[in-house]
Amino acid sequence: MACKDSKGRLRVAAGVGVTADTFDRMGALVAAGVDALVIDTAHGHHVEVGNVLREAKKRFPKIDIVVGNIATAEAAGMLADAGADGVKVGIGPGSICTTRVVAGVGVPQLSAVYDVAKALKGTGIPLIADGGLRYSGDIVKALAAGGYSVMIGSLVAGTEESPGETIIFNGRKFKSYRGMGS
């Protein structure tokens, strides 16, 4: 049940940051055959992110571009206006994310998903609830609040299929796990 393209190949997305070589990286990824690009940044509600998105949509009009992370309706509006094909929602909710503790910023994930979903209503732009999903019920809540899909790490990090070293601590098995952003 994998997601495949018309040629039977697995669909692939690749993330890039907002750096001096962003468009070189995007070009190389598109040439390699990616189906989508993700402009992945800790603060997606930034003028430079919008500028990069607009330029990327001009250079690669046939490639879907997902942008994030954001946590407000205002950010959703800005990215929608700039041409986003999807957005990632979540500033600091991940299980091992230190953004809220270190930087002192963030929005409760369910509130962020709900606010962004309301702002995007009628646009056809899907949102991905990224992080803050500690229990299976949190997935249901994120979808009910307007998420189209979720990104999870810690819920599956300890499974046999996940990468990472198995550690035995006090007679219990654990997997080493590192988040993506912080």
N, C-alpha and C positions, 0 to 999 in steps of 0.2 A: 504494500500500500504506500509506496514512496511517491513523492511528487515528481513527475517526469515531464519533459517537454515533448513536442511533437515527434522528435527523433528517438524517443525512448531514453534519453539521458536524464540523470538526476538534475533537478533544478538547483542552481547555486547562486548564493548572494555573497558579497564580500564587503567588508567594512573598511572605510577610510576615515582619517581624521581631517581636520581643517589645518593644513600645513602648507608650506611653500611648494611642495611637490604633489599636492592633492590631484591636480588634473593629469599629471603624468601617470600617477598610480591608477586613476580611474581609466585612462586610456588603455593602459596595459591590461587591466582586468577585463575591460570590454573586449579587447582584441583576443583575450584568452577564452572568451565565451560566457562570461557571467550573465545570469538572467536578471539580476538586480544589484544595485549598489546601496550601501547603508552609510550615510554620513553620521558617524558615531562620535558624539561628543558629550561631555558631562553637562553642558549647558547649551541646549539647542536653541534657546530663545536669545540669540545673539545676532547682531546685524551681519557679521561676517559669515555666519552659517547660512543666513538667507541669501547673501551674495553668492556664495559657493553653490548653493542649490540652484539658483536662477541660471548661473553660467553652466552648470552641469546639465541642466535640462536642455539648454541650447546645443551643447556639444554632443549630447547622447540622448536624443529625443525618443528613441525606441526602448530605452532602459528605464525600468521602474526604479525610483529612488525613495528610500525610506530614510527618515531623519529623526534623530533624537539624541539625547533624551530631553523631554519637556515635562512640565507639571501644571500648566495653566491654560485657560481658555485663550488668553491673549497670545501665548506662544503658538497654540494650534492655529489661530487665525493668521499669524504671520507666516507660518510654514505653508499653510494652504494657499495663501496668496502668492507665495514664491514658487509653487508648483510641486509640492511634496505629493508623492503617490502613497505614502503611509507615514505614520509617526510612531515613535516609541515613547511611552509614558512611564516616568519613574525617576525621581531625583532622591536618591538616598534610601530606598526601601529595602534593598537587598540584605540578605542575612549576614553577610560579612562586609557590607559596605560601610565605610567610615565617614562618608560625606556629612551626614547629619551631626555626628559627634565632632569631627575635626573642623568643618566649615560652619556648622551651625545653621545650615539651610536644608530645606526639603519640605515636602508636602505629604501628608498621609496618602498612601497609594490609592485607596478606594476613592477618596475625594478627588485626587488628581485624575483618575480614569473617568469618573463621572463628569467632571468639569470639562475635560477635553472632548469627551463623547458628545456632550451637549453642544459644544462649539462647532464640532465637525458634522453635526446632524445635517443630512441632506447633501453633503459634499461628495459622498462615496469614498472618502478617504478613510481607510481602516486604521485602527490604532492597536498597538501591541502593548499590553500591560507588562512592563519589564521590572520584575523584582517584587519583593514584599509578599511573596506567596509561600507561606510557611506550611500550610496545611491544605489538603485537597479542597476543603470548603472555600479557601481563599481564591482558588481558580474559578469556582462557580460565581463568587461575588464579583470578581473582576469582569467576567463575561456578562453578568447581569447588569453591571454598571455601564456597559457599553463597549467593552473590549471585544475585538474580533478574535484575538488570540493572546496567548501569554508566553512569556519567557521564564523558564524556571531553571534553577541551578541546584540549590541545596536539596530540593525534594528528590532529585534523582542522583545526586552526587555520591551517595553511599551504595548504589546498586552494584551488582557484580559486573554489569556491562559498562559502567562508567570508568574512565581512565583514573589513574591515581594509585598511589601505593596504599595497600591495606596495612593499617597500624593496629596492633593489639595494645589496649590500655586498660589496666585494671580488669583484665579478663574479657573485655568487650572489643569487638571489631569496629574500626572506624576507617574511613577513606580520607586521605589528604585531599583538600579542596581549596582552590583559590578562585575568587570571583574575577570578574572581568575589569571593572572600573577602578576600584580603589582598594 
